[in-house]
């Protein structure tokens, strides 16, 4: 019985080389992104223009009146009828 199992799982040298090649290929594909990141130069991003735009936007929104204060929030009759 044991020899039958060994014969069932016996592989040739060509099959063994194919499995080694596939295992190496899978390993390369899995490790490639990490290795790529080691050699990739990180760009420095200048956020000064974005911060400046945020400040301008914040200043502009502070100057606008709050339109939701015109209506009493409990009185919806001015907005729509829900009957």
N, C-alpha and C positions, 0 to 999 in steps of 0.2 A: 504493500500500500504506500509506504513512504517513497519508494523508488518511482511509483506512478505519479505521485505529486511532484517529485523533483523533475521528472521528465516533462510533465505538463508545463512547469514554469521555466524550463530550460530556454535560454536565449542564445542566439548566435553572436559572434563577435561583431558582425555588421549591425545587428539590432542594438547591442550594447553601445556601440559608437554613436548610433543614432539617438539613443536616449541621453547620452552624455552631451551631444551637440544641442539637443532640445533644452536640456536643463541649463546649459551655459547660455543659450539664447534667451531663455526666460529670465535668468539672473541679470543679464545685461539690460534687458528691457525694463526690469523693475528698478535697477540702480541708476539708469541713465539720467532721470530728472534730478536726482540728488547730486550726482557728479557734475552735471551741467551748472547747477546753482553755485558750486564751488568756484568755477571759472568765470562766471558771469559777473560783469562789473555792475555794481549797484549805482543807479543814477540818483543824484541829489535833486530833490524837487523843491522849487522855490514857491513857497506858499504866501509870499508877501502880497501878491496881487489879489489872491483870494481873501486874505484877511482885510485888505483895504476895501474890497467890494462888500464884505460882510459889515464893515463899519458904516459904509455909505448906506447900505440897505437898512441897518438898524436905526440910523439917524433919520432916514426917510419915513420909516414906519412909526417912529415916535411922534413925528410932527402931524400925522394924519389923525383926524378925529375918530373916536370910537363910535361907529355907526350903530352898533347893537345897543347902545344906551338910549337911543331914541324911543324905543318901545319898552313897555313894561313886559318883562319876560313871562309873567303869569297871565297876561291878557293876550290871547292868540287871535282875538277877533279882528285885530288890525292886519294880521298876516293872511289868514285863510280861514275858511269855514270848514270845520270838521264834523258837521252834522250828518 
